[in-house]
Amino acid sequence: MEGSAYLLELVAALAYLAVGGRLLGRARQSGEAPERLLGSYFVFTGASYAIYALPLLLERPEILTPLFFTGRVVYAVGIVPLVLFMRRVFHPGETWAACLVWACALCLFAGLAVSALTGDVEGMALSNPWFWVEWVGYTAPFGWVAIDSLRSFSSASRRARIGLCDAVVVHRYLLWAGFGALQVACSLALVAMYSSVAEERLIAAWADAVVGGLEIASLAVLWFVFLPPVAYRRWLGGGARASQSPLGT
């Protein structure tokens, strides 16, 4: 991976850790499980990105493979509270949602374990069927995020038209859906990146740029979701106070 990509990983790590820490701090005060689950997802994601960046920061390329695997494991652990959050907030008590949580977790950890045991420790071999099992495990949750958040955006928009929902909350659903869609796009771009590694033994500049661009866009969306600027809030709702829950639910 190029130096610029590692720098972006480090920036993303700090951003995710900041958002996660904010949510976990709020969860300690409120005792609310959704904030704790979503905060845990961001903290684990930030930690995984930091681990990916360590080999370059430490100038120790020989530890790249074990740290890359460690980063994959930490990221997979982080996906679990994300899908638990989606179930608890959007589909509490629904059996199919519980089954989807278990299916994602099984895909993630089965894919990780079998890939490593068969020699694909970094998880980049597209010819390995277990790569795709793991890929589904970390891509499907963001499809879920995008679909359910769009549905909630539609419902909240109708309530907002009669004054029953804050404009910031309405747009927060839309932005959260956008984050999910961007993460799905990033997973697709990673496939193209890994394909270039298999064919050329290096990361193609265009693939690096696409993945980096999607990550930057994702971070920008998170900024508006969790730290909306005052000017943005005023533009949406005349300075109306936003809900204090993670997604205004």
WOZITA-V46280 format. One record per residue. N is the residue number from 1. RES is the residue in three letters. SS is DSSP state (helix for helix, strand for strand, loop for the rest). PHI is phi in radians with two decimals (* if undefined). D_LAST is the distance of its C-alpha to the last C-alpha in Angstrom with 2 decimals. Layout:
n = <N N>
res = <RES RES>
ss = <SS SS>
phi = <PHI PHI>
d_last = <D_LAST D_LAST>
This chain:
n = <1 2 3 4 5 6 7 8 9 10 11 12 13 14 15 16 17 18 19 20 21 22 23 24 25 26 27 28 29 30 31 32 33 34 35 36 37 38 39 40 41 42 43 44 45 46 47 48 49 50 51 52 53 54 55 56 57 58 59 60 61 62 63 64 65 66 67 68 69 70 71 72 73 74 75 76 77 78 79 80 81 82 83 84 85 86 87 88 89 90 91 92 93 94 95 96 97 98 99 100 101 102 103 104 105 106 107 108 109 110 111 112 113 114 115 116 117 118 119 120 121 122 123 124 125 126 127 128 129 130 131 132 133 134 135 136 137 138 139 140 141 142 143 144 145 146 147 148 149 150 151 152 153 154 155 156 157 158 159 160 161 162 163 164 165 166 167 168 169 170 171 172 173 174 175 176 177 178 179 180 181 182 183 184 185 186 187 188 189 190 191 192 193 194 195 196 197 198 199 200 201 202 203 204 205 206 207 208 209 210 211 212 213 214 215 216 217 218 219 220 221 222 223 224 225 226 227 228 229 230 231 232 233 234 235 236 237 238 239 240 241 242 243 244 245 246 247 248 249>
res = <MET GLU GLY SER ALA TYR LEU LEU GLU LEU VAL ALA ALA LEU ALA TYR LEU ALA VAL GLY GLY ARG LEU LEU GLY ARG ALA ARG GLN SER GLY GLU ALA PRO GLU ARG LEU LEU GLY SER TYR PHE VAL PHE THR GLY ALA SER TYR ALA ILE TYR ALA LEU PRO LEU LEU LEU GLU ARG PRO GLU ILE LEU THR PRO LEU PHE PHE THR GLY ARG VAL VAL TYR ALA VAL GLY ILE VAL PRO LEU VAL LEU PHE MET ARG ARG VAL PHE HIS PRO GLY GLU THR TRP ALA ALA CYS LEU VAL TRP ALA CYS ALA LEU CYS LEU PHE ALA GLY LEU ALA VAL SER ALA LEU THR GLY ASP VAL GLU GLY MET ALA LEU SER ASN PRO TRP PHE TRP VAL GLU TRP VAL GLY TYR THR ALA PRO PHE GLY TRP VAL ALA ILE ASP SER LEU ARG SER PHE SER SER ALA SER ARG ARG ALA ARG ILE GLY LEU CYS ASP ALA VAL VAL VAL HIS ARG TYR LEU LEU TRP ALA GLY PHE GLY ALA LEU GLN VAL ALA CYS SER LEU ALA LEU VAL ALA MET TYR SER SER VAL ALA GLU GLU ARG LEU ILE ALA ALA TRP ALA ASP ALA VAL VAL GLY GLY LEU GLU ILE ALA SER LEU ALA VAL LEU TRP PHE VAL PHE LEU PRO PRO VAL ALA TYR ARG ARG TRP LEU GLY GLY GLY ALA ARG ALA SER GLN SER PRO LEU GLY THR>
ss = <loop loop helix helix helix helix helix helix helix helix helix helix helix helix helix helix helix helix helix helix helix helix helix helix helix helix helix helix helix helix loop loop helix helix helix helix helix helix helix helix helix helix helix helix helix helix helix helix helix helix helix helix helix helix helix helix helix loop loop loop helix helix helix helix helix helix helix helix helix helix helix helix helix helix helix helix helix helix helix helix helix helix helix helix helix helix helix helix helix helix loop loop loop loop helix helix helix helix helix helix helix helix helix helix helix helix helix helix helix helix helix helix helix helix helix helix helix loop loop loop loop loop loop loop loop loop loop loop helix helix helix helix helix helix helix helix helix helix helix helix helix helix helix helix helix helix helix helix helix helix helix helix helix helix helix helix helix helix helix helix loop loop loop loop loop loop helix helix helix helix helix helix helix helix helix helix helix helix helix helix helix helix helix helix helix helix helix helix helix helix helix helix helix helix helix helix helix helix helix helix loop loop loop loop helix helix helix helix helix helix helix helix helix helix helix helix helix helix helix helix helix helix helix helix helix helix loop loop loop helix helix helix helix helix helix helix helix loop loop loop loop loop loop loop loop loop loop loop loop>
phi = <* -1.26 -1.01 -1.07 -1.16 -1.15 -1.09 -1.12 -1.03 -1.20 -1.08 -1.08 -1.03 -1.12 -1.15 -1.13 -1.12 -1.14 -1.13 -1.09 -1.09 -1.10 -1.19 -1.16 -1.11 -1.15 -1.12 -1.12 -1.38 -1.61 1.29 -1.46 -1.18 -0.99 -1.14 -1.15 -1.16 -1.19 -1.08 -1.10 -1.01 -1.19 -1.14 -1.13 -1.13 -1.07 -1.11 -1.14 -1.11 -1.10 -1.12 -1.05 -1.43 -1.03 -0.97 -1.27 -1.08 -1.55 0.94 -2.25 -1.06 -1.21 -1.74 -1.05 -1.10 -1.11 -1.29 -1.09 -1.13 -1.05 -1.08 -1.09 -1.12 -1.10 -1.12 -1.07 -1.04 -1.19 -1.16 -1.04 -1.11 -1.13 -1.24 -1.14 -1.07 -1.07 -1.14 -1.18 -1.47 -1.74 -2.46 -1.10 1.38 -1.56 -1.12 -1.10 -1.20 -1.09 -1.11 -1.16 -1.04 -1.11 -1.12 -1.12 -1.10 -1.13 -1.06 -1.04 -1.43 -1.18 -1.06 -1.05 -1.13 -1.23 -1.02 -1.12 -1.16 -1.66 1.79 -1.65 -1.20 -1.44 1.23 -2.04 -1.46 -1.16 -1.32 -1.50 -1.04 -1.28 -1.02 -1.24 -1.10 -1.12 -1.02 -1.09 -1.09 -1.80 -1.72 -0.97 -1.01 -1.37 -1.09 -1.08 -0.98 -1.13 -1.18 -1.18 -1.23 -1.13 -1.10 -1.18 -1.06 -1.08 -1.15 -1.15 -1.09 -1.14 -1.18 -1.13 -1.15 -1.96 1.38 -1.79 -2.63 -1.21 -1.09 -1.12 -1.13 -1.00 -1.27 -1.10 -1.06 -1.11 -1.15 -1.12 -1.10 -1.10 -1.06 -1.04 -1.11 -1.13 -1.22 -1.11 -1.06 -1.13 -1.08 -1.15 -1.15 -1.10 -1.06 -1.12 -1.10 -1.17 -1.13 -1.17 -1.14 -1.14 -1.47 -2.00 1.12 -2.72 -1.45 -1.11 -1.05 -1.18 -1.18 -1.06 -1.17 -1.14 -1.07 -1.09 -1.10 -1.17 -1.16 -1.09 -1.07 -1.08 -1.17 -1.11 -1.11 -1.05 -1.03 -1.27 -1.24 -1.82 -2.33 -1.09 -1.07 -1.03 -1.07 -1.15 -1.15 -1.15 -1.09 -1.33 -2.44 1.15 1.43 -1.08 -1.28 -1.39 -1.11 -1.56 -1.43 -0.91 -2.22 1.27 -1.67>
d_last = <39.44 40.43 40.13 37.73 35.39 35.54 34.84 31.69 30.69 31.17 29.18 26.27 26.63 26.42 23.38 21.42 22.69 21.69 18.02 18.07 19.91 17.54 14.55 16.97 18.25 14.94 14.54 18.07 17.33 14.20 15.20 11.76 12.53 9.74 10.97 14.44 14.37 13.21 15.59 18.29 18.09 18.74 21.44 23.24 23.12 24.56 27.15 28.20 28.75 30.79 32.87 33.62 34.91 37.11 40.24 40.80 39.97 42.41 44.84 45.09 44.91 46.27 43.02 40.93 40.90 39.95 37.25 35.88 35.65 34.03 31.43 30.74 30.32 27.94 25.80 25.84 24.77 21.77 20.69 20.38 17.36 15.71 16.31 15.38 11.93 11.74 13.16 11.10 7.57 9.09 12.30 12.72 16.39 17.56 20.92 21.03 17.97 19.78 22.91 21.40 20.38 23.99 25.50 23.98 25.08 28.48 29.03 28.22 30.50 33.19 33.43 33.70 36.27 38.49 38.47 39.64 42.24 43.63 44.04 41.05 39.72 38.00 36.33 37.72 40.19 39.07 42.02 40.54 38.57 36.48 35.23 33.51 32.11 30.44 29.43 27.60 25.87 24.38 23.98 22.38 19.10 18.59 19.54 16.80 14.30 15.88 16.14 12.76 11.12 13.83 13.21 9.58 11.20 13.85 11.91 9.96 13.48 15.05 12.94 13.64 17.29 17.56 15.77 12.61 10.18 10.96 13.00 11.89 8.26 10.17 12.50 10.27 9.51 13.28 14.26 12.51 14.36 17.37 17.26 17.41 20.22 22.07 22.08 23.50 26.05 26.89 27.64 29.92 31.56 32.25 34.24 36.34 36.79 37.94 40.23 41.89 42.40 44.09 46.33 47.19 46.52 44.37 41.07 41.65 40.89 38.98 36.74 36.13 35.25 32.82 30.92 31.00 29.78 26.79 25.94 26.32 24.11 21.37 21.71 21.66 18.37 16.85 18.40 16.64 13.17 13.58 16.58 16.57 20.06 20.72 22.69 19.96 17.53 20.46 21.30 17.96 17.47 20.49 19.08 16.05 14.02 10.83 7.72 8.74 6.08 7.34 5.49 3.82 0.00>
